[in-house]
């Protein structure tokens, strides 16, 4: 490593550039231990923290392996297909993506391929490097944020995802159509004032699609499009405490809508799980779920008490289509541009309700002009929740 270091770009970029060139040129031999961070910092004329960040980049790219104890080695050179994951499909999934992920694993096995399921945390940061070295057939990535997916692609891996990401092969659910059909189902049961309730961001593409489907169905029925009610997300992890906190929030945000002169008669919750707290909030506010208020969930993974209908997001079909798309990409059967395939969700009726017999039930109702802000002045008295006056 006797060359004189030039000074291109930032110190971090300079360190990455030269470290990568030393590895690729063989100046740092494959399997060889790297000099200490202090020695590399002196050679590169940068700080040790900069060297450490640069080494992490090379670890993520599979060029360097961390052996622990501050010992790093240059990764051994392998030809594609030499590793144990040769021709295998690696499925990366968080807990909430388990249904899609396991369907993808099953589809890969049925296609005669090897399959490995890894939790989302299993490919965090430098842990991605060894996988890049193994060179599997490709990755099926479920419910992972775009930044981490990009790191996988930089390593030269074939990647397919189940969320909207431009420039990446993907399989997505038609949320707009699913929400439209769910809203129509509620309208068909005589519901005229349908509220959408969210506890997460409404800027995500899937959320925007769902709200668009709701709005289309409501406008077609000549009903009022109610403003979406957005609650803060509950950060409590404990199940019982989480439910209590979510119920408290739902009571506060739903109170005015359920006790107004022209109250809402249906609620579309963000998820099936959220629908549990919403149902309890309705009961606290003196409303009979299924009669005074119809409650719709979303996701179809579980059928919670009080939910009249939900949407099955077809996780098995999504998982199978992800593997099919990956195989076609690897097999050279697709054009260069990223492919987007759509799977349809379906409305699942949990509790059947009667359709209205009175034709007048389909007439538009009077608009409620009251403010849609939450009312938090409620307290427990004599074993029952009561609402105080808004301050």
ROBA-316240 format. One line per 3 residues: number of its first residue (from 1); their letters; for each residue x, y, z of N, C-alpha, C. Coordinates in steps of 0.2 Angstrom, whole numbers, plus 5000, padded with zeros to 4 digits. Layout:
<atoms>
NUM	A	X:Y:Z:X:Y:Z:X:Y:Z | ...
</atoms>
This chain:
<atoms>
1	XXX	5004:4994:5000:5000:5000:5000:5004:5006:5000 | 5009:5007:4995:5014:5012:4995:5012:5018:4991 | 5006:5018:4988:5004:5023:4984:5002:5029:4988
4	XXX	5003:5035:4985:5001:5042:4988:4994:5043:4987 | 4990:5044:4993:4983:5045:4993:4981:5052:4990 | 4977:5052:4985:4974:5058:4982:4969:5060:4986
7	XXX	4966:5066:4985:4961:5069:4989:4954:5070:4986 | 4951:5065:4983:4944:5066:4980:4939:5066:4985 | 4934:5070:4983:4927:5070:4987:4928:5071:4995
10	XXX	4924:5068:4999:4924:5069:5006:4929:5064:5009 | 4931:5065:5015:4935:5060:5018:4932:5053:5018 | 4926:5052:5020:4923:5046:5020:4923:5043:5013
13	XXX	4921:5046:5008:4921:5044:5001:4928:5042:4999 | 4933:5046:5001:4940:5044:4999:4942:5038:5002 | 4940:5037:5009:4942:5031:5012:4939:5024:5009
16	XXX	4932:5025:5007:4929:5020:5004:4932:5018:4997 | 4934:5023:4993:4937:5022:4987:4943:5018:4987 | 4948:5020:4992:4954:5017:4992:4954:5010:4995
19	XXX	4950:5009:5000:4949:5003:5003:4946:4998:4998 | 4941:5000:4994:4939:4996:4989:4944:4994:4984 | 4948:4999:4982:4953:4997:4976:4958:4993:4979
22	XXX	4960:4993:4985:4965:4989:4988:4963:4982:4988 | 4956:4981:4990:4954:4974:4990:4953:4971:4983 | 4950:4975:4978:4949:4973:4971:4956:4972:4968
25	XXX	4961:4975:4969:4967:4975:4966:4971:4969:4969 | 4969:4967:4974:4973:4961:4978:4979:4964:4982 | 4979:4971:4983:4984:4973:4987:4983:4971:4995
28	XXX	4976:4971:4996:4974:4968:5002:4971:4961:5000 | 4975:4955:5001:4973:4949:4999:4967:4946:5002 | 4964:4942:4998:4958:4938:5000:4959:4934:5006
31	XXX	4955:4935:5011:4956:4931:5017:4961:4934:5022 | 4965:4939:5020:4970:4943:5024:4967:4947:5029 | 4970:4948:5035:4968:4952:5040:4969:4959:5038
34	XXX	4965:4964:5040:4966:4971:5038:4970:4974:5044 | 4974:4979:5042:4978:4983:5047:4973:4986:5052 | 4975:4988:5058:4971:4991:5063:4968:4998:5060
37	XXX	4962:5000:5063:4959:5006:5062:4964:5012:5062 | 4968:5012:5067:4973:5017:5068:4978:5017:5062 | 4980:5011:5060:4985:5011:5054:4982:5013:5048
40	XXX	4975:5011:5047:4972:5013:5041:4970:5021:5041 | 4969:5023:5047:4967:5031:5047:4974:5035:5045 | 4979:5032:5048:4986:5036:5046:4987:5036:5039
43	XXX	4986:5030:5036:4988:5029:5029:4983:5033:5024 | 4976:5033:5026:4971:5037:5022:4971:5044:5024 | 4974:5046:5030:4974:5053:5032:4967:5056:5034
46	XXX	4964:5051:5037:4957:5053:5040:4957:5051:5047 | 4951:5052:5050:4950:5050:5057:4948:5043:5058 | 4949:5040:5064:4947:5033:5065:4939:5032:5064
49	XXX	4935:5037:5066:4928:5036:5065:4926:5036:5058 | 4930:5040:5054:4929:5039:5046:4931:5033:5044 | 4936:5030:5046:4938:5023:5044:4933:5018:5046
52	XXX	4930:5019:5052:4926:5014:5054:4919:5014:5050 | 4917:5020:5048:4911:5020:5044:4912:5018:5037 | 4918:5019:5034:4920:5016:5028:4920:5009:5028
55	XXX	4923:5006:5033:4923:4998:5034:4916:4995:5034 | 4912:4999:5037:4905:4996:5038:4902:4996:5031 | 4903:5001:5026:4901:5001:5020:4903:4995:5016
58	XXX	4910:4993:5016:4912:4988:5013:4910:4981:5016 | 4908:4981:5022:4905:4975:5025:4899:4974:5022 | 4895:4979:5022:4888:4978:5019:4888:4976:5012
61	XXX	4894:4978:5008:4895:4976:5001:4898:4969:5001 | 4899:4966:5006:4902:4959:5006:4909:4958:5005 | 4913:4964:5005:4920:4964:5003:4924:4962:5009
64	XXX	4922:4964:5015:4925:4963:5022:4921:4960:5026 | 4924:4955:5030:4920:4952:5036:4923:4954:5043 | 4918:4955:5047:4920:4956:5054:4920:4950:5058
67	XXX	4926:4948:5060:4927:4942:5064:4926:4943:5072 | 4925:4949:5074:4924:4951:5081:4931:4952:5084 | 4931:4955:5090:4937:4957:5093:4941:4962:5089
70	XXX	4938:4967:5086:4941:4972:5082:4945:4969:5076 | 4944:4962:5074:4948:4959:5069:4943:4959:5062 | 4946:4961:5057:4942:4961:5051:4947:4958:5045
73	XXX	4943:4954:5041:4947:4951:5036:4944:4953:5029 | 4948:4952:5024:4945:4953:5017:4941:4946:5015 | 4935:4947:5013:4931:4941:5012:4934:4937:5006
76	XXX	4934:4930:5007:4937:4926:5002:4933:4927:4995 | 4936:4926:4990:4933:4927:4983:4929:4921:4982 | 4923:4921:4980:4919:4916:4978:4916:4917:4971
79	XXX	4916:4912:4967:4912:4913:4961:4905:4912:4962 | 4900:4915:4958:4893:4914:4959:4891:4907:4960 | 4887:4905:4965:4885:4898:4965:4889:4894:4970
82	XXX	4895:4896:4973:4899:4892:4977:4897:4891:4984 | 4893:4896:4986:4890:4896:4993:4885:4891:4994 | 4883:4890:5001:4878:4885:5002:4871:4888:5000
85	XXX	4870:4894:4999:4864:4897:4996:4863:4897:4989 | 4867:4893:4986:4867:4893:4978:4860:4891:4976 | 4857:4895:4972:4851:4894:4969:4845:4895:4973
88	XXX	4846:4897:4979:4841:4898:4985:4837:4904:4984 | 4831:4904:4987:4828:4911:4988:4828:4912:4995 | 4830:4918:4997:4830:4921:5004:4825:4925:5005
91	XXX	4820:4924:5010:4815:4928:5011:4816:4932:5018 | 4816:4939:5017:4817:4943:5023:4811:4946:5025 | 4809:4945:5031:4802:4948:5033:4802:4949:5041
94	XXX	4798:4955:5042:4797:4956:5049:4791:4952:5052 | 4790:4953:5058:4784:4949:5061:4778:4950:5057 | 4776:4957:5056:4770:4958:5053:4769:4956:5046
97	XXX	4775:4954:5043:4775:4951:5036:4775:4943:5036 | 4774:4940:5041:4775:4933:5042:4771:4929:5037 | 4764:4931:5036:4760:4927:5031:4762:4927:5024
100	XXX	4764:4933:5022:4767:4934:5015:4773:4930:5014 | 4778:4931:5019:4784:4928:5019:4784:4920:5019 | 4780:4917:5023:4780:4910:5024:4777:4907:5017
103	XXX	4772:4911:5014:4769:4909:5008:4774:4909:5003 | 4779:4914:5003:4784:4914:4998:4789:4908:4999 | 4791:4906:5005:4795:4901:5007:4792:4894:5004
106	XXX	4786:4893:5005:4782:4887:5003:4782:4887:4995 | 4781:4893:4992:4781:4893:4985:4788:4891:4982 | 4793:4894:4985:4800:4892:4983:4802:4885:4983
109	XXX	4800:4882:4989:4801:4874:4990:4797:4870:4985 | 4791:4872:4983:4786:4869:4978:4789:4869:4971 | 4793:4875:4970:4796:4876:4964:4803:4872:4963
112	XXX	4805:4868:4969:4811:4864:4969:4817:4868:4970 | 4816:4874:4974:4822:4879:4975:4823:4878:4983 | 4829:4880:4985:4831:4880:4992:4828:4887:4994
115	XXX	4826:4887:5001:4823:4893:5004:4825:4894:5011 | 4827:4900:5012:4829:4902:5019:4825:4908:5021 | 4822:4908:5027:4818:4914:5030:4822:4917:5035
118	XXX	4823:4924:5034:4827:4928:5039:4823:4933:5042 | 4823:4935:5048:4819:4940:5051:4822:4947:5049 | 4819:4952:5049:4821:4958:5046:4827:4961:5050
121	XXX	4828:4959:5056:4834:4962:5060:4840:4957:5058 | 4839:4952:5055:4844:4947:5053:4849:4950:5047 | 4846:4955:5044:4850:4958:5039:4852:4966:5040
124	XXX	4852:4967:5046:4854:4974:5048:4861:4976:5047 | 4862:4982:5044:4869:4984:5043:4874:4979:5040 | 4879:4978:5044:4885:4974:5041:4883:4967:5041
127	XXX	4877:4965:5043:4875:4958:5043:4873:4956:5036 | 4872:4961:5032:4871:4959:5025:4877:4957:5021 | 4883:4959:5023:4889:4957:5019:4889:4949:5017
130	XXX	4889:4945:5022:4890:4938:5021:4885:4935:5016 | 4879:4938:5016:4874:4936:5012:4875:4937:5005 | 4878:4943:5004:4880:4946:4997:4886:4941:4994
133	XXX	4890:4939:4999:4896:4934:4997:4893:4928:4994 | 4887:4925:4998:4884:4919:4996:4881:4919:4989 | 4879:4925:4987:4875:4925:4981:4869:4920:4980
136	XXX	4864:4921:4984:4858:4917:4982:4855:4919:4976 | 4850:4915:4974:4846:4917:4968:4843:4924:4968 | 4841:4925:4974:4837:4932:4975:4834:4932:4981
139	XXX	4832:4938:4983:4829:4940:4989:4821:4942:4988 | 4817:4939:4992:4810:4941:4993:4810:4945:4999 | 4808:4952:4998:4808:4956:5004:4801:4959:5006
142	XXX	4799:4957:5012:4792:4959:5014:4792:4964:5019 | 4789:4970:5018:4788:4975:5023:4794:4978:5026 | 4799:4979:5021:4805:4982:5024:4806:4989:5021
145	XXX	4808:4994:5025:4809:5001:5022:4814:5001:5016 | 4812:5006:5012:4816:5007:5005:4824:5007:5006 | 4826:5011:5012:4833:5012:5013:4837:5005:5013
148	XXX	4834:5000:5017:4837:4994:5017:4837:4990:5011 | 4831:4991:5007:4831:4987:5001:4836:4990:4996 | 4837:4996:4996:4843:4999:4992:4849:4996:4993
151	XXX	4851:4995:5000:4857:4992:5002:4858:4985:4999 | 4852:4981:4999:4853:4975:4996:4854:4975:4989 | 4851:4980:4985:4852:4980:4978:4859:4982:4976
154	XXX	4862:4987:4980:4869:4989:4979:4874:4983:4979 | 4872:4978:4983:4876:4972:4983:4875:4968:4977 | 4871:4970:4972:4871:4966:4966:4866:4960:4967
157	XXX	4861:4960:4972:4857:4955:4973:4850:4956:4969 | 4847:4951:4966:4840:4951:4963:4835:4952:4969 | 4831:4957:4969:4827:4959:4974:4820:4960:4971
160	XXX	4815:4957:4975:4808:4958:4973:4804:4960:4980 | 4800:4965:4980:4797:4967:4986:4789:4967:4986 | 4786:4968:4991:4778:4968:4992:4775:4975:4993
163	XXX	4779:4980:4992:4777:4987:4993:4779:4991:4987 | 4776:4997:4987:4777:5002:4981:4784:5005:4982 | 4788:5003:4977:4795:5006:4977:4797:5006:4970
166	XXX	4797:5012:4967:4799:5014:4960:4806:5010:4958 | 4806:5007:4952:4812:5005:4950:4814:4998:4952 | 4809:4995:4956:4810:4988:4959:4805:4983:4957
169	XXX	4806:4977:4955:4801:4972:4954:4797:4972:4960 | 4790:4972:4960:4786:4972:4965:4779:4969:4964 | 4776:4966:4969:4769:4963:4969:4765:4967:4975
172	XXX	4760:4971:4973:4756:4975:4977:4749:4973:4977 | 4745:4974:4983:4738:4973:4983:4735:4980:4981 | 4729:4979:4977:4725:4984:4975:4721:4987:4980
175	XXX	4724:4991:4984:4721:4994:4990:4715:4999:4989 | 4715:5002:4983:4710:5007:4981:4704:5003:4980 | 4704:4997:4976:4699:4993:4974:4696:4989:4980
178	XXX	4700:4987:4985:4698:4984:4991:4694:4988:4995 | 4697:4994:4996:4693:4999:5001:4687:5001:4997 | 4686:5002:4991:4680:5004:4987:4675:4998:4989
181	XXX	4677:4992:4988:4672:4987:4989:4670:4986:4996 | 4674:4987:5001:4672:4987:5008:4667:4993:5010 | 4669:4999:5007:4664:5005:5008:4657:5003:5005
184	XXX	4657:5000:4999:4651:4999:4996:4647:4994:5000 | 4651:4989:5003:4647:4984:5007:4644:4988:5013 | 4647:4992:5016:4644:4996:5022:4638:5000:5019
187	XXX	4639:5003:5014:4633:5007:5011:4627:5003:5009 | 4629:4997:5007:4623:4992:5005:4620:4990:5011 | 4623:4991:5017:4619:4989:5024:4616:4995:5027
190	XXX	4615:5000:5023:4611:5006:5025:4615:5011:5029 | 4622:5011:5028:4626:5016:5032:4627:5022:5028 | 4626:5028:5031:4626:5034:5027:4632:5038:5029
193	XXX	4634:5038:5035:4639:5042:5037:4645:5038:5040 | 4650:5037:5035:4655:5032:5036:4662:5036:5038 | 4665:5034:5043:4671:5038:5045:4677:5033:5045
196	XXX	4682:5036:5042:4689:5032:5042:4693:5035:5048 | 4696:5030:5051:4700:5031:5057:4707:5028:5057 | 4712:5033:5057:4719:5031:5056:4723:5032:5062
199	XXX	4728:5027:5064:4732:5028:5069:4740:5029:5066 | 4740:5029:5060:4747:5029:5057:4747:5035:5052 | 4753:5035:5048:4753:5040:5043:4748:5039:5037
202	XXX	4746:5045:5035:4741:5044:5029:4744:5046:5023 | 4751:5047:5023:4755:5049:5017:4758:5043:5013 | 4757:5037:5016:4760:5031:5013:4755:5030:5007
205	XXX	4758:5027:5001:4754:5026:4995:4748:5021:4996 | 4749:5016:5000:4744:5011:5001:4738:5015:5005 | 4740:5019:5010:4734:5023:5013:4731:5028:5009
208	XXX	4734:5031:5005:4731:5036:5000:4726:5032:4995 | 4729:5026:4993:4724:5022:4989:4718:5020:4992 | 4719:5018:4999:4713:5016:5003:4708:5022:5003
211	XXX	4710:5028:5005:4706:5033:5006:4703:5035:4999 | 4706:5034:4994:4703:5036:4987:4698:5031:4986 | 4699:5025:4987:4693:5020:4986:4687:5021:4990
214	XXX	4688:5023:4997:4683:5026:5001:4679:5031:4998 | 4683:5037:4996:4680:5043:4993:4676:5041:4987 | 4678:5037:4982:4675:5035:4976:4668:5032:4978
217	XXX	4668:5027:4982:4662:5024:4984:4657:5028:4987 | 4659:5033:4991:4654:5037:4995:4651:5042:4990 | 4656:5045:4985:4653:5050:4980:4648:5047:4976
220	XXX	4650:5040:4974:4645:5037:4969:4638:5036:4972 | 4638:5036:4979:4631:5035:4982:4628:5041:4985 | 4631:5047:4982:4629:5054:4984:4629:5055:4991
223	XXX	4634:5052:4995:4634:5054:5002:4640:5058:5003 | 4641:5061:5010:4646:5065:5012:4652:5062:5013 | 4658:5064:5010:4664:5062:5012:4667:5065:5018
226	XXX	4667:5061:5023:4669:5063:5030:4677:5064:5030 | 4679:5069:5034:4686:5070:5034:4689:5064:5038 | 4695:5062:5036:4698:5056:5040:4700:5059:5047
229	XXX	4699:5054:5052:4701:5056:5058:4708:5052:5060 | 4713:5056:5061:4720:5053:5062:4722:5054:5069 | 4723:5048:5073:4725:5048:5080:4732:5047:5080
232	XXX	4735:5049:5086:4743:5047:5086:4744:5040:5087 | 4749:5037:5085:4751:5030:5085:4752:5028:5092 | 4750:5023:5095:4752:5020:5101:4759:5017:5102
235	XXX	4763:5019:5106:4770:5017:5106:4771:5011:5111 | 4766:5010:5116:4766:5005:5121:4767:4998:5118 | 4772:4994:5121:4773:4987:5118:4768:4982:5122
238	XXX	4767:4983:5128:4764:4978:5132:4756:4978:5129 | 4754:4971:5128:4748:4970:5125:4742:4974:5129 | 4741:4972:5135:4736:4975:5139:4736:4983:5139
241	XXX	4742:4985:5141:4743:4993:5141:4742:4996:5135 | 4744:4993:5129:4743:4995:5123:4735:4996:5121 | 4732:4990:5123:4725:4991:5121:4721:4996:5125
244	XXX	4723:4997:5131:4720:5002:5136:4722:5009:5133 | 4728:5010:5131:4730:5017:5128:4726:5018:5121 | 4726:5013:5117:4722:5014:5111:4715:5015:5112
247	XXX	4712:5012:5117:4705:5013:5118:4704:5020:5120 | 4708:5023:5125:4707:5029:5127:4708:5034:5122 | 4712:5033:5117:4713:5038:5111:4707:5038:5107
250	XXX	4704:5032:5106:4699:5031:5101:4692:5034:5104 | 4692:5034:5111:4686:5037:5114:4686:5045:5113 | 4692:5047:5114:4693:5054:5114:4692:5057:5107
253	XXX	4694:5053:5102:4694:5055:5095:4687:5054:5092 | 4683:5049:5094:4677:5047:5092:4671:5050:5095 | 4672:5053:5101:4666:5056:5105:4662:5060:5101
256	XXX	4664:5066:5098:4660:5070:5095:4656:5067:5089 | 4660:5063:5086:4657:5060:5080:4651:5055:5082 | 4651:5052:5087:4646:5047:5089:4641:5050:5093
259	XXX	4642:5056:5096:4637:5059:5100:4634:5065:5097 | 4636:5067:5091:4633:5073:5087:4626:5072:5085 | 4623:5077:5083:4616:5077:5081:4615:5072:5076
262	XXX	4619:5072:5071:4619:5067:5066:4625:5063:5066 | 4625:5058:5070:4631:5054:5072:4633:5049:5066 | 4639:5047:5066:4641:5042:5061:4638:5036:5063
265	XXX	4638:5031:5058:4634:5025:5059:4639:5019:5056 | 4645:5021:5054:4650:5016:5052:4657:5019:5053 | 4662:5014:5055:4669:5016:5055:4673:5011:5052
268	XXX	4678:5014:5048:4683:5010:5044:4689:5010:5048 | 4691:5005:5052:4698:5006:5056:4704:5004:5051 | 4709:5006:5053:4715:5005:5049:4717:4998:5048
271	XXX	4716:4994:5054:4718:4987:5054:4713:4983:5058 | 4713:4977:5057:4709:4972:5061:4710:4973:5068 | 4717:4974:5070:4719:4975:5077:4716:4981:5080
274	XXX	4717:4987:5076:4714:4993:5078:4707:4993:5080 | 4703:4989:5076:4696:4988:5077:4694:4986:5084 | 4698:4982:5087:4696:4980:5094:4696:4986:5099
277	XXX	4700:4990:5099:4700:4996:5103:4694:5001:5101 | 4693:5001:5094:4688:5005:5092:4681:5003:5094 | 4680:4996:5094:4674:4993:5096:4673:4994:5104
280	XXX	4678:4994:5108:4677:4995:5115:4676:5003:5116 | 4679:5007:5112:4677:5014:5113:4670:5016:5111 | 4667:5012:5106:4660:5013:5104:4656:5011:5110
283	XXX	4657:5005:5113:4653:5003:5119:4654:5008:5125 | 4660:5010:5126:4661:5015:5132:4656:5021:5130 | 4656:5023:5124:4652:5029:5122:4644:5028:5122
286	XXX	4642:5022:5124:4635:5020:5124:4632:5018:5117 | 4637:5016:5112:4634:5013:5106:4635:5006:5105 | 4630:5003:5102:4630:4996:5101:4633:4994:5095
289	XXX	4639:4991:5095:4643:4989:5089:4639:4984:5085 | 4638:4985:5079:4634:4980:5075:4627:4983:5073 | 4625:4987:5078:4618:4990:5077:4618:4998:5076
292	XXX	4620:5001:5081:4621:5008:5080:4627:5010:5076 | 4632:5006:5076:4638:5007:5072:4641:5001:5069 | 4642:5001:5063:4645:4995:5059:4652:4996:5059
295	XXX	4656:4991:5061:4664:4992:5061:4667:4988:5056 | 4671:4991:5052:4675:4987:5047:4682:4987:5049 | 4686:4981:5048:4693:4981:5049:4697:4981:5042
298	XXX	4703:4979:5043:4707:4978:5036:4713:4974:5038 | 4714:4969:5033:4720:4965:5034:4718:4958:5033 | 4712:4956:5037:4710:4949:5036:4714:4944:5040
301	XXX	4719:4946:5043:4723:4941:5046:4720:4938:5052 | 4716:4942:5056:4712:4939:5062:4705:4942:5062 | 4700:4939:5064:4693:4941:5065:4692:4943:5072
304	XXX	4692:4950:5073:4691:4952:5080:4684:4953:5081 | 4682:4952:5088:4675:4953:5090:4673:4960:5088 | 4667:4961:5086:4664:4967:5084:4665:4969:5077
307	XXX	4669:4966:5074:4670:4968:5067:4665:4965:5062 | 4662:4969:5058:4657:4966:5054:4660:4963:5047 | 4665:4967:5045:4668:4965:5039:4675:4967:5039
310	XXX	4679:4964:5035:4686:4966:5034:4688:4964:5027 | 4695:4965:5025:4697:4964:5019:4703:4959:5019 | 4702:4953:5016:4708:4948:5015:4713:4951:5010
313	XXX	4719:4952:5012:4724:4955:5008:4728:4949:5004 | 4725:4943:5004:4728:4938:5000:4735:4937:5001 | 4738:4936:5007:4745:4935:5008:4748:4929:5004
316	XXX	4744:4924:5004:4747:4918:5001:4748:4919:4993 | 4743:4922:4990:4744:4924:4983:4750:4929:4982 | 4750:4934:4986:4756:4939:4986:4763:4935:4986
319	XXX	4763:4931:4991:4769:4927:4992:4771:4923:4986 | 4766:4919:4983:4768:4915:4977:4769:4919:4971 | 4766:4925:4971:4768:4929:4965:4775:4932:4965
322	XXX	4777:4934:4971:4783:4937:4972:4789:4932:4970 | 4788:4925:4972:4793:4920:4970:4792:4919:4962 | 4786:4919:4959:4786:4918:4952:4789:4924:4949
325	XXX	4788:4930:4951:4791:4936:4948:4799:4936:4948 | 4802:4934:4954:4809:4933:4955:4812:4928:4950 | 4808:4922:4949:4811:4917:4945:4811:4919:4938
328	XXX	4806:4923:4936:4805:4926:4929:4811:4931:4928 | 4812:4935:4933:4818:4940:4932:4825:4936:4931 | 4826:4931:4936:4832:4928:4935:4833:4924:4929
331	XXX	4827:4921:4926:4827:4917:4920:4827:4921:4914 | 4828:4928:4915:4828:4932:4909:4822:4933:4905 | 4816:4932:4908:4810:4932:4904:4806:4939:4905
334	XXX	4810:4943:4908:4806:4950:4909:4810:4955:4905 | 4807:4961:4903:4811:4967:4901:4815:4970:4906 | 4819:4974:4904:4824:4977:4909:4820:4982:4914
337	XXX	4815:4985:4912:4812:4989:4917:4808:4985:4922 | 4808:4988:4928:4805:4985:4934:4797:4983:4933 | 4795:4978:4935:4788:4975:4934:4784:4977:4940
340	XXX	4778:4978:4939:4773:4979:4945:4767:4975:4943 | 4766:4970:4948:4760:4966:4947:4755:4967:4953 | 4749:4966:4952:4744:4968:4956:4740:4962:4958
343	XXX	4739:4961:4965:4734:4956:4968:4728:4959:4971 | 4722:4956:4970:4716:4959:4972:4714:4956:4979 | 4713:4961:4984:4710:4959:4990:4703:4957:4989
346	XXX	4700:4954:4995:4692:4953:4994:4689:4955:5001 | 4683:4957:5001:4679:4958:5007:4677:4952:5010 | 4678:4951:5016:4676:4945:5020:4671:4948:5025
349	XXX	4665:4945:5025:4660:4947:5030:4661:4942:5036 | 4662:4946:5042:4663:4942:5048:4656:4941:5051 | 4652:4946:5052:4645:4946:5055:4640:4949:5050
352	XXX	4636:4944:5047:4631:4947:5042:4626:4951:5045 | 4624:4957:5042:4619:4961:5044:4614:4962:5039 | 4608:4964:5041:4602:4964:5036:4603:4970:5032
355	XXX	4601:4970:5026:4601:4976:5022:4595:4980:5024 | 4595:4986:5023:4589:4991:5025:4583:4989:5020 | 4577:4989:5023:4571:4987:5020:4567:4994:5017
358	XXX	4569:4999:5021:4566:5006:5020:4570:5009:5014 | 4566:5011:5008:4570:5014:5003:4573:5021:5005 | 4569:5024:5010:4572:5030:5012:4579:5030:5016
361	XXX	4581:5024:5017:4587:5023:5021:4593:5025:5016 | 4592:5024:5010:4597:5026:5005:4598:5033:5003 | 4593:5037:5006:4593:5045:5005:4599:5048:5009
364	XXX	4602:5053:5005:4608:5056:5009:4605:5060:5015 | 4610:5060:5020:4608:5063:5027:4610:5070:5027 | 4608:5073:5032:4610:5080:5033:4617:5080:5036
367	XXX	4621:5085:5033:4628:5086:5035:4628:5089:5042 | 4633:5086:5045:4635:5088:5052:4641:5093:5052 | 4640:5099:5053:4645:5105:5053:4649:5105:5059
370	XXX	4648:5101:5064:4652:5102:5070:4660:5101:5069 | 4664:5104:5073:4671:5103:5072:4673:5095:5074 | 4678:5093:5070:4680:5086:5071:4686:5085:5076
373	XXX	4687:5089:5081:4692:5089:5085:4691:5084:5091 | 4696:5081:5094:4695:5076:5099:4692:5079:5105 | 4688:5075:5109:4686:5077:5116:4689:5073:5121
376	XXX	4693:5075:5125:4697:5071:5130:4694:5072:5137 | 4689:5075:5138:4687:5076:5145:4682:5071:5147 | 4684:5065:5147:4680:5059:5150:4684:5056:5156
379	XXX	4680:5053:5160:4682:5050:5166:4678:5044:5168 | 4681:5039:5173:4677:5034:5175:4673:5036:5181 | 4667:5034:5181:4663:5036:5187:4658:5030:5188
382	XXX	4658:5026:5194:4654:5021:5195:4654:5015:5190 | 4661:5014:5188:4662:5008:5184:4660:5010:5176 | 4658:5016:5175:4656:5018:5168:4660:5024:5166
385	XXX	4662:5024:5160:4665:5030:5157:4660:5036:5155 | 4661:5042:5158:4657:5047:5156:4661:5053:5153 | 4658:5057:5149:4661:5063:5146:4660:5069:5150
388	XXX	4665:5073:5151:4664:5080:5154:4663:5085:5148 | 4663:5091:5150:4663:5096:5145:4670:5098:5142 | 4669:5099:5136:4676:5101:5132:4678:5108:5135
391	X	4685:5108:5137:4687:5114:5139:4689:5119:5133
</atoms>
